[in-house]
Amino acid sequence: MQELRLLGHSNLYFSPLGLGTWQFSSKDKGRTWWRKIDDQTVYDIIKVSLDGGINWLDTAEVYG
């Protein structure tokens, strides 16, 4: 389990590592950097990340 860290002067605590999710997008826009990841694998990755102490996901709209 990761130790949580205070974000600035807020009362929000975040894990030092997060999970980037851009490879989960189903829209490839012509990119072929990796094969499509099925929904069950995405679920499993997120579950293991949360169980391991990660408490934030990077889900920027530019990811697809």
C-alpha positions as CSV (number, residue, x, y, z in Angstrom):
1,M,0.0,0.0,0.0
2,Q,1.3,3.4,-0.9
3,E,1.5,6.3,1.5
4,L,-0.8,9.1,0.5
5,R,0.5,12.6,0.1
6,L,-1.3,15.9,0.7
7,L,-2.0,17.9,-2.4
8,G,-0.7,21.4,-1.9
9,H,-2.6,23.3,0.8
10,S,-5.8,21.3,0.2
11,N,-7.3,18.6,2.3
12,L,-7.0,16.1,-0.6
13,Y,-4.7,13.1,-0.4
14,F,-3.3,11.3,-3.4
15,S,-1.1,8.3,-4.0
16,P,2.3,9.3,-5.4
17,L,1.6,7.1,-8.5
18,G,-1.6,7.3,-10.6
19,L,-2.8,5.2,-13.5
20,G,-2.7,6.7,-17.0
21,T,-5.6,5.3,-19.1
22,W,-4.9,6.5,-22.6
23,Q,-4.2,3.0,-23.9
24,F,-7.8,2.0,-22.8
25,S,-9.4,4.2,-25.5
26,S,-11.4,2.4,-28.2
27,K,-10.8,5.2,-30.7
28,D,-7.5,4.6,-32.4
29,K,-7.6,7.6,-34.8
30,G,-5.2,5.7,-37.1
31,R,-2.7,5.0,-34.3
32,T,-1.2,1.5,-34.1
33,W,1.0,1.7,-31.1
34,W,-0.6,-1.3,-29.4
35,R,-3.5,-3.7,-29.9
36,K,-7.0,-3.0,-28.5
37,I,-7.4,-3.9,-24.9
38,D,-10.6,-5.8,-24.1
39,D,-13.0,-4.5,-21.4
40,Q,-12.2,-7.3,-18.9
41,T,-8.5,-6.5,-19.1
42,V,-9.1,-2.8,-18.5
43,Y,-11.3,-3.7,-15.5
44,D,-8.6,-6.0,-14.1
45,I,-5.9,-3.3,-14.5
46,I,-8.0,-0.7,-12.7
47,K,-9.0,-3.2,-9.9
48,V,-5.4,-4.2,-9.3
49,S,-4.3,-0.5,-9.3
50,L,-7.0,0.5,-6.8
51,D,-6.3,-2.6,-4.6
52,G,-2.6,-1.6,-4.7
53,G,-3.3,1.9,-3.3
54,I,-3.6,4.1,-6.4
55,N,-6.4,6.5,-5.8
56,W,-6.4,8.6,-9.0
57,L,-6.7,7.9,-12.7
58,D,-5.5,10.2,-15.5
59,T,-8.4,10.2,-18.0
60,A,-7.7,13.3,-20.1
61,E,-10.2,13.8,-23.0
62,V,-7.4,13.9,-25.6
63,Y,-6.9,10.2,-25.1
64,G,-9.7,9.3,-27.4
